């Protein structure tokens, strides 16, 4: 996930961030920085073990608030955790160690973090980080299951280099993923838990010879924003893209041509709850791909083109799954989008004008109109693609609820 999340809005939201004793505690600094830059008021608490990894002064400087670390210190009256629990709109625990996760699942409270968690009625968001052996231990898995059943949200750790030097699962999620999930919880948008979604992104590349291709100006940014927002809302995401960037927290499949994208879609689409086809798929490919590089000549070169596979029309989903298409047009936007929705048998279509400076293909911004078979659902003015993705997922969720 990009370190810059345009459109992230946590203004005047009250976030209690608890830091536990693991090597990943230093990454909580970046989480705090992103939270405050997005406008949140953050109060930090630390376990005694966390203070052996990083000093409270760092968090105090960044949050402009005193760090709570000893719930029995003179003057606190033994009630510091109660006041914090009542103030918070969300309790974010980062990193959540195996020890703290166990205490929360069992209802123990022997320091300020576990005490605050037991006292608060605010939503609980955990970002686990630990050795891979500890993460997959049956007790840890049971404790995480218990907390999820009680309504806690978990930002799954990533696979990467661990403190032990091994590579495995248990690395703390990227700070941007954690903050995006916190925003989803605070906005009441963490509603995709249990969903399996498939998203396509980027412009396909149809080979002419070994070094050249037919393509378009798509950057894949809209599809990536849709994937990031869905993951933040709790979905299991498969992103099929011609422009892979190694996004954390989802299954990214790299493809090149329309035919490769179709092949990659078949299995995950059959299992999905929603498929969003945001990729700019080429309409034509070369009838014959030259086996060697075509040499430059003075005379005109003519290419024979044939239609590519129609991914939307041929996509088969399981009953109840939603199929969402995208229509990028330079003219007659709404009319062409309605026709595409009808012909491709879509549940929703996102129509966006292209060819405008500062939005659409290749830009960080977009504008869109969302339609179903009966009406215009939403008009989205020019916004960051992150914000547009939020509105698109709101419409998808509403369509899913309305179809039940």
N, C-alpha and C positions, 0 to 999 in steps of 0.2 A: 504494500500500500504506500502511496506517495506520502512523504512527510508533510505535505501541504494538503489540507482538506478544505477547499473553498466551499463556503456555505454552512460549515459546522457552526451551530448556534447554541451556546449554553449560557447566554446572558442571564444573570441574576439567579442561576440555579445553584443550589446548595449541595455541594459534594463533600462527603466525608471519605477521605482516602486513608486506608490503613496499610501500613508497610510492615511486612513480616521478615523474619530473619533468614534470608537466603541470598546467595551471591547476586541474584537478579534484582536485589533491592536498589542498586544504582540506577536501573532503568526506570524506576518509579519517578525519578527526577524529570525525565522526558514526558511521562504521563502528566505530571503536575504542570509542566510548562504548557503543554497543549491545552489542558483544561482551562488554565487561566487566560491563555491567548484567545480562547473561544468565549471568554466572558464569565466563566464559572467562579463562584466563591468557594474556595477549597480550604478545608481544615484537615490537617494531617495528624494521625496518631501512629505510634510505633511500638512494636513489642520490644522488650528488653534485648532480645537477640538481634533485632534489626539495627539497633544502635551500635552493635559491634561491627557492622558492615559499613554504615554511613552515619554521619553525625546529624542530629536534629537541626542544627543551624542552617544547613543547606535548604531544607524544606521550609524553614521559617522565612528565609530570605526570599524564596520564590513565591510563597503563598501570602506573605505579609501577615501571617497569623502565627501565634505560638503553637508549637508542636506538643501534643498531649502524649506523654510517655509513661507517666507514673500516676495511676489512678488513686494512690494512697499518699501522694505528696502533701505536705502541710498546705492548708489553704484550699485544697480541692474538695475537702469534706467528704471524700469517698463517692462523690456524685458526678465526677467529670464525664464518665461514660454515659450517664443518664442524660445530661445536658446535650452532649454530642448526638446521642441517639434520637433525641427529640428535634434537634435542629436540622438534621440531615434529610435531604430528599432522596438520596441514594447512598449506600455504603459500598465503596469500591475497595476491594482487598487485592493489593498488587505489591509484591508477588504473594499468592496464597500458597503457603508451604503445606506439605503433607501433615505436619503437626497441627497447624491451624485448621485445616480442612477437617481433620479428625475431631478436634475440639468443637467445632461448629456443628458437626453432624450429631455429636453426643450431647450437646447442650452444656458443655463445660465453659466456665468463665473464670480464668485465673490471672488475667491481665487486661489492659484497657481495650485491646482489639476484640478479643473474644467476649469481653463484657459488653462492649458496645453492640456487637452483633446479636447477642442474646436479648438485649434491651430494645433495639430499634424495631420499628414496624415499617421502615423504609425498605425498598427493594434492595436485594443483595446481589452484587456482581463480583464474581471471583475470576481472577486471572492466575491459574495455577502455574507453578514453576518448580521443577524438582528433577532429580535423576530419573532416567527412563525406567529403571527397575522399580523405583518407588511409585512412579505414576501408574504402572500396570499391576501393582500389587493388588490382590483381591480386596483388601480392606480399603485402600484408597479409592478403588472403583466403586465399592459399596457406599462409601461416604459421599462421593460426588453424586451418585444416583439418589441417595437420600436427600441431599440438599436441592437437587433439581426437582424432586417430587414435592418439596416444600415451596417451590417457586423461585429458587435462586437461579440466576443466569451464569453460565460458565463460558468464558472466552477460551476456547481450546488452545493449549500450548502448541508451539510449532516444532517442527523437526529441524534440528541444527546441532551445532557444536555445543556440548554441555561442559560444565565446570570440570568434570572428570577427564575431559579430553576426548571422550567418545562422541559420536554423532548419533542422535536418536531423538525420540519424542520427549518433551519436557522443557524445552526452551521457552521462556516467557514470550507470549504473543507480542507482536510489534506494538509500541505505544499507540500508534494511530488506530489499530484495530480495537484496542481496549477503549479508547475514548469514543470511537464511533459506536461501539456497543453501548457505552454509557449514555450517549445521546439518544439512542433508540429506546432504551429503558425509560429515560426521563420524559421522552415525548410520547410514551405509550405505544411505540411502534415495534417493540420486540415481540412480534406476533408470527414470525415465520419458523418458530421452533418445530422441528419435525418435517418441514417442507424439503423436498428435493427439487431444485430448480436447475435448468440448463439455459445458458445464455451464449449467444454467438457474438463475436466482435471482430472489427477490422475489415479491411477490404481484401477480397480474394485476389490471388495472383494466377493468371492463366498463361502458361508458358508459350512463348513464340519460338524460342530456341534455347539452348542451355544457359544463356545469360540474360535474356530479355523476357518481359511478360507484359500482358495487358492488365491494368489495374485501375485504381481510383484513389482519391485523396483521403480516404477514411484513415483516421488515426487509431481507431479502436477505443477512444477515450469514453464514449458513451456506454459501450458494452462493459468496460472495466468499472465504471461508476455504478452501473446496475449490479454487477457482481459484488462489489464492495458493500453496497447498501444492503443487499440481500443477506450477505454473510453477517453484517452487523446486526441485522434483525433476527438472526438465529438460524438461517437456512443452510442446508448442505448444498453447496454450489459447484456446478461443473461449468467452466468457462472454456468454450471452444473458440480459439482465436488465431488469426494470422499474424498477430503481433504480440507474442508472449512476453511478459515482463516478470514472471516469477512471483505473482501475487501470493501472499501468505494466506493460509486459512481456507483455501479452496483447491479444487482439482482443475488444473489448467492443462488443456490439450492443444498442442500446436498443430496447425494445418496450413496448407498453402492454397490449393485450388478449391473451386466449388465442389468438385467430386470428392476431394479429401474431407471437406467439411460435412458433406452428406454422410459419408461413411462413419465419421466420428460421432455424428448425431444419433445414429440409429439405436444403439443400445441405451445410452443414458436417457434419450427422449422417451423411450417406452416405459421408463420407471419414474418419470418426472411428474410433479404436481403442476408445474408451469414451465413453458419453454418461451423464452423471449429472443426473437430473431433480430438482433440489432446489427448484425454484420451487413456490410455493403457487398453483396454477392454479385459478381460479374454476370451480365446477361449473356455474354458471348465468349467463346474461346476459339483459338485457332483450329481450323479443321485438321491441319497437319502441323505437328511440331517439328521444326527442322532439327536433324540430328547433330548438326554442327553450327557454330555461330554464323549467322548470316552476314556476309561481307557487305560493306558499304559500296554502293554503286551510284552513278549519276542518274540513271533512269529511275522512274517511279517504281516503288515496291508495292505490290498488291497482296493483301492477306485475305485468305478465305476464312470467314467466320461462321460458326454454327452455334446454336443456342446451348447454354449450359443447363445442367439439371435444375429443375424448379424445386428448390428445397422446401419452400412453404407448402406448395400444393401437394407434394408427395409425403409430407411428414405425418406419421401416424402415431397418435398418442393414446394412452389408456383412457377409459371412460372417466369423465370428471376433470381431466387435466385441462389447463388453459393454454391456448396457443395465441401468442401475441406477436404481431408483425409490426414492421416499421416501414414508413413510406417517406423517402426523401425526394422532394419534388421542387422544381424551379417555377412551376406554374400550375394553376388549377389544383391547388393542394388538397382541399377537402373533397372535391369531386373524385379525384384519382384515388385518394385514400379510401373513400367509401367503396369504390369499385374493387379495389384490391381486397378489402375486408370481405366483400361478398364472394368474389371468385375463389379466394384462398380459404374460405370458411374459417375465418379467424374469430376469436372471442373479443379481442381488442386490437386496435391499430393505433400506433403513435405516428402522427404525421408531422414532419418538420420541414420547413422551407430551407433550401440550400442555395448556395451561390450568393449569400449575403456576407459582407465583411464582418468579422468578429463573432460569428456563431456558426454552428453546424460542423461540417467536415473539417477535421484538423484543428478545431478551436477548443478552448476550455469551456466554452459557453454554448448554450442551445436554447431553442424555443420550440414548443410543441403543442399540438392539439391531440387529445386522446378521444377516440370514438369507439362506441360499440355499434351493434347492428341497428340501434334505434335512435341514438342521439350523440351529441357532443358531451362527453363526460367532464372534460377539464380543458381549459385554455391556460397554458403555461407561458408566461412572458419570458423574455431573455433572462436566463439565470445560469449559474454555474451548472455543469453537468451533474455534479453531486446533488444539487437541489432538484434538478429535473428528474434524476433517478429516484429521489424520494417521492416525488409526486406520481411517477409512473407506478412505483410499487404500491402506493396508497390505492391507486385505481385497480391494480391487479388483485389486491387483497379484497377490495369491495366487490369486485366481480366474482371472486371465489365464494365469498359469503352469500352473495345474491343467487348463486347457482345451486346452493344446497337446499 
